[in-house]
């Protein structure tokens, strides 16, 4: 590796990311029309604009909540703490919940945290690996006696969320560019998943959420049902058929 | 007119005229099946996404050749080459059967960070050795023709000891790689740095040109930004004609990334390149 090239690249990147370009003439020539710092500013200005544009695509609701100026500030602070380390810009926002969980000052911060969790989950399942979901025939192969000990595997494009606000209506309206409805503080459970190429989010009642969470943690079906508090077999049957149709399961292990 | 059309270093199929594949046009392409030679995909948009992007790629790739164009290889970075990235790049190239793969003569970040910009290199002997070494590694891993694109740039470094065209030509010769000649970028940089674009093209080893890029830009008076946001201007078409007279007909692609119009508009702009090829290639 060339030491001189490494030094120059670090110098350039530091100025571009910080926007502090006053000493540009140390390394950069003027053009006929622009001073060295004005030339370097083209990169510094473009850096934040590009990242903000990318984050806007994934965080429309966060942006709607903090407003355009607030979002610009949020992006600046976020990318300073969590600069991109991935080849694709699509992954830039994945640490936004961690950033918002830290010491930051934004209005309606608890609500922002709930919304960011959902918008990140939506981005993640959009990109997640594609695997063949279990079909009706796969389930039919399991003998009735084996079901109690059966452990279910989920497709990678599936996320379960526990939130402090009911944010689903808010996200729907923000993504259509419509006025935001109130999002009351309320313990809310949600599944975010991809079926074929479409991303869905479903608000869940407490018991179905606990059942999915227990299964996702690797508990066999019998123990998962107990953990969820579901006692009506019809309710469990209905629940199971519903989720099977949503193609969220990718495997069954029936060994003890 | 002309012409001593150069022999190709890389005998590849002439795919004709292509367009950069953009999400906005997915539905139109699948429904209307436009007559077009090929599409170019941004590699990073498909390497780590197996939802809708991959599904669209499979459907469109079943009908059209796909060439891969990357933005994060960071060939000029002094960070180590990202082998995991290269492995995924290779896997995608195998999956879509890309006839060749390209990226830019630039760096995108150091210290593990990615600025997602195509940053300029100082054109020094030292940087040249560094880039040549890395291109050879990339070619070995990809096992298919690889080309570097000349970038648009907005700064020149005091330490540069040669022109960009000379640097690019030497990288291509010494690493034995291909070139993606972006004629709009030549024009943009010539305006920003005050060099003669035809002299630049005269320096390029045209036998190594795998493909051309054409695009529109935004002229701010004091400088031009490569925005891919408009039609190709006449000066750029003239440079294209000048270059294809040297190279012969090569796959040519139109990029449009901002204010993207309907597919028909992009397609019609791309097809203009055929007229220039007919008029200027012997």
Interface residues (C-beta under 8 A of the other chain):
Chain A: X1 X2 X4 X5 X6 X8 X9 X10 X12 X13 X16 X17 X24 X27 X28 X29 X31 X32 X33 X34 X36 X38 X39 X40 X42 X43 X46 X47 X50 X51 X54 X83 X84 X85 X86 X87 X88 X89 X90 X91 X125 X126 X127 X128 X129 X130 X157 X194 X196 X197 X198 X199
Chain B: X44 X45 X47 X48 X49 X50 X51 X52 X53 X54 X55 X72 X76 X77 X78 X82 X85 X107 X109 X110 X111 X112 X113 X114 X115 X116 X117 X119 X121 X122 X124 X126 X127 X129 X130 X154 X155 X156 X157 X158 X159 X192 X193 X194 X221 X222 X223 X225
